[in-house]
Amino acid sequence: MSQNNNLFPNIDFFPAIDYLRASEKIVITTHINPDGDAIGSSMALYYALKEMGKKVDIIINESECPEIYKFLPQTKKIKQYNANIHNQVLYSADTIIVVDLSDLSRIKTIEDPVRQSPAKKILIDHHIEPQKFAHYNLTDSNTVATGEIVFALLKYFKVEITKEIADALYCAIYTDSGGFRYFRTSPQTHIIAASLLECGTISDIIYENIYNTNSLAKMKLQGMATASMESFLNGQLTFIYVRKEMFHQTKTTNEDTENLSQFPLSVKGTKVGVLIIEYEDKADLRVSLRSKGNIDIQKVAFKFGGGGHINAAGCRLQMSIEDAKHLLINEIKQVLS
């Protein structure tokens, strides 16, 4: 692909590449509740670095790999953080690669050992205003997915993009671009996707695994949640709710809410969609915000300690669903105006 030499000219990849070449022990980590971009980018790096003969660990706080991404080979290598086991791994690493987050607090309980580790840190991310914690910052907030930057890194590294790597990166880019629909999807996004198809990935298989393979229980949960939808602000704002009793009735878990945040945006006239999830075993609500066009929904998430992108963001709130709804309506009204 002739465009490879022009990928992210504002990022200096080569100091990080030199350090990775010299590293033997590498740890990859990403944010809690990892999405397709986090998992796909992490797995692409894992495949590539293992092929180079590196010792590689993927460690994520609390979360395991969501079921819908387990079609990617070797996702069982993703380990849930255990201080007794993994602190020594973090402290003895040469390099820690932090993927798909701008605020290190999003790795939760792994944050302190990551900061304290003598390992060099490499941040690969596309969120705005990244924290200054890494020795090497491979970041660009104008790109739609971290997977695009990982692709560029591997190309500059002169790594062969195998089918395994292509599948992981296509998963990353496809999910975080909303199927190439979101605002920051660019010509370069499509050029990279085309290159991944040339490397053997099959787009309909990626789509089928992520979006079109659901349990009956998950479909029932989606039905109950869809029935809960309500619109405000003259139809520009639509909410969808998953209450704890819905989990009880359908025998589902939080993992089964994946992709529900997109449902409200399909309601005619909706410009902003909000998913609110109520947990039985946690005091807070999980709020996922989605928007169309150039409506910057991340402003709302940031106000409540969350983060994200212009069209996709999230936060947590410690209050009732009703209180959260009224609070969010007032904030989103300002964004829409």
ZAKOL-506156 format. One line per field, with one value per residue (C-alpha): x, y, z; residue in one letter. Coordinates in pm, 1 decimal. Example, Ala and Ser with C-alpha at 12.3 -4.5 7.8 and 13.67 -1.06 7.14 Angstrom:
BEGIN
px: (1230.0,1367.0)
py: (-450.0,-106.0)
pz: (780.0,714.0)
res: (a,s)
***
This chain:
BEGIN
px: (0.0,178.8,10.2,192.6,473.1,215.7,36.5,13.4,306.0,254.0,348.1,713.4,687.0,1058.0,1181.8,906.2,990.1,1358.9,1269.8,1028.2,1297.9,1527.8,1257.1,1218.0,928.0,622.9,289.0,-18.9,-308.5,-626.3,-932.8,-1196.8,-1497.2,-1288.0,-1461.5,-1375.9,-1105.1,-936.6,-948.1,-865.4,-572.2,-434.3,-460.4,-299.5,-2.9,8.9,18.7,285.7,512.3,486.7,587.0,900.8,987.6,891.1,742.0,402.0,128.4,-211.8,-346.9,-678.0,-834.5,-1155.3,-1275.4,-1231.5,-1257.2,-1625.1,-1773.1,-1837.6,-1464.4,-1355.5,-1367.6,-1023.8,-761.0,-582.6,-808.9,-785.2,-436.6,-604.8,-560.7,-769.1,-544.3,-442.3,-191.4,-33.9,38.3,74.2,257.3,583.7,504.0,447.2,756.1,985.0,859.8,1083.1,786.3,421.4,195.0,-123.2,-390.3,-706.3,-731.6,-617.4,-656.8,-460.8,-728.0,-936.5,-719.1,-844.7,-646.7,-359.8,-285.8,-45.2,170.3,184.0,299.5,549.0,695.8,1040.3,925.6,909.7,547.6,408.5,63.0,-129.5,-457.7,-699.2,-879.3,-835.7,-594.0,-395.8,-233.9,144.2,238.6,405.5,763.3,637.3,302.8,162.1,-161.5,-388.8,-734.3,-842.0,-849.7,-1160.4,-993.2,-676.3,-655.8,-558.4,-254.5,-159.0,-176.3,59.8,297.9,318.8,370.3,654.8,790.0,782.9,574.3,389.2,14.9,-104.7,-470.5,-479.1,-351.6,-581.2,-888.9,-801.2,-741.2,-1052.2,-1251.5,-1096.2,-1162.6,-1504.8,-1646.1,-1503.9,-1607.5,-1961.8,-1927.7,-1748.4,-2032.9,-1890.0,-1773.8,-1398.0,-1411.9,-1173.1,-1042.4,-740.3,-975.2,-1107.2,-757.8,-642.7,-957.8,-893.1,-538.7,-669.3,-909.7,-615.0,-439.3,-719.0,-979.8,-1341.5,-1571.7,-1895.2,-1736.4,-1621.8,-1972.0,-2139.4,-1931.3,-1965.0,-2318.9,-2516.1,-2445.5,-2668.5,-2810.6,-3187.8,-3150.2,-2963.3,-3234.1,-3499.8,-3301.3,-3274.7,-3649.7,-3724.1,-3476.2,-3617.6,-3966.4,-3832.7,-3721.4,-3854.1,-3777.0,-3729.3,-3636.1,-3877.4,-3752.6,-3386.3,-3289.5,-3383.5,-3311.3,-3295.7,-3275.0,-3154.5,-3282.7,-3153.0,-3478.6,-3432.5,-3107.0,-3296.2,-3584.1,-3368.0,-3076.3,-2831.2,-2524.2,-2372.7,-2191.3,-2528.8,-2581.3,-2305.3,-2423.6,-2747.7,-2617.8,-2669.3,-3041.3,-3176.9,-2998.4,-3213.2,-3527.2,-3631.7,-3531.2,-3292.2,-2960.7,-2840.3,-2899.2,-2838.4,-2817.5,-2846.3,-2760.5,-2851.7,-2650.8,-2767.7,-2422.7,-2291.3,-2399.0,-2343.7,-2513.0,-2325.5,-2415.6,-2330.3,-2379.9,-2398.5,-2456.5,-2478.9,-2272.2,-2063.2,-2267.1,-1995.2,-2137.8,-1804.7,-1852.9,-2134.8,-1930.6,-1631.4,-1850.7,-1927.2,-1578.1,-1612.1,-1450.7,-1479.8,-1507.2,-1720.6,-1986.7,-1935.0,-1867.3,-1957.5,-1952.2,-2080.4,-2333.0,-2423.3,-2793.4,-3128.2,-3218.3,-3480.9,-3235.9,-2975.8,-3228.8,-3322.6,-2957.8,-2858.3,-3153.5,-3041.3,-2680.3,-2764.8,-3007.0,-2709.9,-2503.1,-2785.9,-2840.8)
py: (0.0,311.5,529.4,347.5,604.9,878.6,711.9,954.0,1178.0,1376.1,1070.4,975.0,595.6,513.1,574.6,340.4,88.3,92.2,32.3,-249.3,-415.5,-414.2,-532.8,-895.1,-881.0,-678.3,-625.6,-495.7,-345.9,-155.4,-7.7,-176.6,-313.3,-345.4,-284.2,-407.2,-144.6,-228.1,-604.4,-592.7,-353.4,-551.8,-884.6,-746.1,-628.1,-963.4,-1163.6,-938.8,-926.5,-1302.1,-1358.9,-1153.8,-1388.6,-1153.1,-1268.4,-1097.1,-1075.6,-906.4,-803.3,-619.5,-509.1,-692.9,-757.9,-1065.4,-1065.3,-1019.7,-1331.5,-1160.5,-1105.0,-1458.1,-1558.3,-1394.6,-1664.1,-1676.5,-1430.4,-1678.2,-1528.5,-1213.9,-1231.4,-1067.2,-875.7,-1048.6,-850.9,-1163.6,-1302.9,-1005.5,-733.9,-920.2,-947.4,-571.1,-484.4,-710.7,-597.3,-400.5,-229.8,-173.5,-82.0,100.5,80.1,282.1,519.8,871.2,859.9,592.5,576.8,376.9,71.3,88.9,-121.2,-185.4,188.3,202.1,-98.3,28.4,372.8,221.4,-29.6,68.7,-44.8,212.7,295.8,331.0,485.5,405.1,595.2,821.8,1003.0,1373.8,1525.3,1213.2,1217.8,1265.2,930.5,749.7,767.8,730.2,872.0,731.4,927.9,1108.6,1223.5,1278.7,908.3,697.6,396.9,303.9,9.9,249.9,366.7,7.0,-74.9,215.1,109.0,-245.5,-114.9,115.9,-177.9,-376.6,-651.0,-884.3,-829.1,-1188.5,-1285.2,-1305.9,-950.4,-829.4,-980.6,-818.7,-475.9,-492.7,-577.6,-275.3,-30.8,-163.9,-146.1,191.9,351.7,219.3,19.9,312.8,551.5,774.0,1131.5,1068.9,790.2,915.8,815.7,674.1,455.3,296.4,262.6,73.8,-141.8,-224.5,-328.1,-558.0,-718.1,-774.5,-949.5,-1204.6,-1069.7,-1130.5,-845.0,-1041.9,-1297.0,-1015.5,-864.3,-1201.8,-1279.2,-937.1,-830.7,-1127.0,-1416.6,-1375.5,-1604.6,-1626.6,-1473.5,-1174.5,-1123.3,-1125.7,-867.2,-650.9,-678.0,-566.7,-282.2,-170.2,-162.5,75.7,345.5,698.3,1023.6,1382.4,1724.7,1699.3,1354.0,1453.0,1254.5,889.6,684.9,306.9,136.6,-194.6,-230.1,-493.0,-685.6,-731.2,-917.2,-1135.1,-1215.2,-1302.0,-1459.4,-1234.5,-1035.2,-697.4,-857.8,-910.0,-532.6,-501.3,-295.5,-185.2,171.1,194.3,111.2,460.1,623.6,421.1,600.8,854.3,1208.2,1102.2,1284.2,1160.3,818.2,722.1,373.9,353.7,22.3,-51.0,-318.6,-523.2,-561.1,-208.0,129.2,314.6,333.2,279.3,544.2,504.9,808.3,805.3,1085.3,1155.5,1387.3,1647.5,1650.6,1632.8,1399.8,1348.4,1688.6,1536.9,1231.1,1445.0,1655.8,1344.3,1198.9,981.6,992.4,888.4,1037.8,1298.2,1038.6,771.7,832.0,702.9,768.2,631.6,799.7,720.1,797.6,655.8,607.3,881.3,1131.9,1038.2,1084.2,1437.7,1533.2,1404.4,1568.4,1909.4,1853.3,1709.4,1995.0,2235.0,2022.2,2009.3,2384.3)
pz: (0.0,-116.9,145.6,429.7,439.8,503.6,794.1,1090.2,992.4,1315.9,1527.6,1573.6,1583.4,1562.3,1921.1,2045.1,1773.2,1871.6,2234.6,2149.2,1940.7,2244.1,2487.5,2587.4,2836.5,2732.4,2907.1,2725.6,2920.3,2840.2,3005.7,3218.5,3024.9,2707.2,2375.6,2027.3,1975.0,2306.4,2249.8,1878.3,1921.8,2216.5,2034.3,1716.4,1922.9,2103.3,1778.8,1626.1,1932.7,1994.0,1632.4,1705.7,1991.0,2274.6,2605.8,2607.2,2872.0,2840.0,3181.2,3232.1,3559.1,3663.8,3310.8,3099.2,2722.5,2624.5,2464.2,2129.8,2073.4,2163.4,1796.4,1778.4,1844.7,2182.1,2365.2,2652.9,2702.8,2838.0,3215.5,3485.0,3722.6,4044.4,4250.3,4399.4,4053.7,3821.5,4016.7,3965.1,3592.0,3575.1,3780.8,3576.6,3233.9,2999.7,2835.1,2926.1,2634.1,2738.4,2470.0,2397.0,2693.0,2774.1,3152.4,3337.9,3609.4,3358.3,3425.4,3786.7,4037.7,3794.0,3784.9,4080.5,3982.3,3622.4,3738.4,3985.1,3740.4,3609.2,3262.6,2983.6,2900.6,2549.9,2506.3,2187.1,2181.0,1995.7,2279.9,2338.2,2593.0,2693.3,3037.5,3046.8,3200.3,2907.8,2782.3,2422.3,2308.6,1984.3,1989.4,1745.5,1853.0,1492.6,1412.8,1465.5,1631.8,1817.0,1577.3,1297.9,1495.7,1581.2,1208.0,1133.7,1411.9,1272.2,918.7,1024.8,1227.8,900.2,1061.9,827.9,868.9,901.2,881.9,1264.0,1295.4,1015.3,1182.3,1516.5,1362.8,1144.8,1459.5,1634.4,1353.1,1251.8,1604.7,1706.2,1377.5,1419.8,1099.9,929.0,1018.4,1291.9,1245.4,1245.3,987.0,718.0,375.9,561.4,769.1,450.5,302.7,612.5,608.1,242.0,327.4,602.7,354.4,122.2,412.0,440.0,678.4,571.0,669.6,690.1,926.1,1156.0,1147.7,1204.2,1513.0,1673.5,1590.5,1466.5,1705.0,2010.4,2276.4,2317.8,2665.3,2521.7,2258.2,2532.9,2729.4,2418.3,2369.5,2726.0,2699.0,2364.1,2516.6,2784.0,2537.0,2571.7,2389.4,2504.2,2363.1,2072.0,1981.4,1955.0,2266.5,2327.4,2639.5,2673.9,3014.1,3151.3,3506.8,3745.6,3737.7,3361.1,3429.3,3680.2,3448.6,3148.5,3340.6,3158.4,3260.0,3178.0,2885.1,2717.4,2697.5,2434.8,2134.6,2309.2,2318.0,1941.3,1954.4,2045.0,1749.9,1510.5,1632.0,1369.6,1463.3,1740.6,1751.1,2091.9,2245.0,2608.6,2760.0,3140.7,3306.4,3668.1,3848.3,4144.3,4298.8,4238.0,4372.5,4048.0,3709.1,3384.9,3127.3,2756.9,2533.8,2153.8,1902.4,1531.6,1313.6,1491.7,1814.8,2081.3,2344.6,2520.8,2689.5,2893.4,2991.0,3093.5,3321.1,3525.6,3535.1,3224.3,2884.3,2524.5,2178.8,2003.9,1908.1,2175.3,2542.6,2885.8,3258.3,3588.1,3815.4,4175.9,4188.1,4083.2,3718.2,3742.2,3888.9,3627.7,3349.6,3457.3,3507.8,3165.3,2988.7,3116.3,3010.6,2667.3,2603.3,2626.8,2386.7,2133.0,2152.3)
res: (m,s,q,n,n,n,l,f,p,n,i,d,f,f,p,a,i,d,y,l,r,a,s,e,k,i,v,i,t,t,h,i,n,p,d,g,d,a,i,g,s,s,m,a,l,y,y,a,l,k,e,m,g,k,k,v,d,i,i,i,n,e,s,e,c,p,e,i,y,k,f,l,p,q,t,k,k,i,k,q,y,n,a,n,i,h,n,q,v,l,y,s,a,d,t,i,i,v,v,d,l,s,d,l,s,r,i,k,t,i,e,d,p,v,r,q,s,p,a,k,k,i,l,i,d,h,h,i,e,p,q,k,f,a,h,y,n,l,t,d,s,n,t,v,a,t,g,e,i,v,f,a,l,l,k,y,f,k,v,e,i,t,k,e,i,a,d,a,l,y,c,a,i,y,t,d,s,g,g,f,r,y,f,r,t,s,p,q,t,h,i,i,a,a,s,l,l,e,c,g,t,i,s,d,i,i,y,e,n,i,y,n,t,n,s,l,a,k,m,k,l,q,g,m,a,t,a,s,m,e,s,f,l,n,g,q,l,t,f,i,y,v,r,k,e,m,f,h,q,t,k,t,t,n,e,d,t,e,n,l,s,q,f,p,l,s,v,k,g,t,k,v,g,v,l,i,i,e,y,e,d,k,a,d,l,r,v,s,l,r,s,k,g,n,i,d,i,q,k,v,a,f,k,f,g,g,g,g,h,i,n,a,a,g,c,r,l,q,m,s,i,e,d,a,k,h,l,l,i,n,e,i,k,q,v,l,s)
***
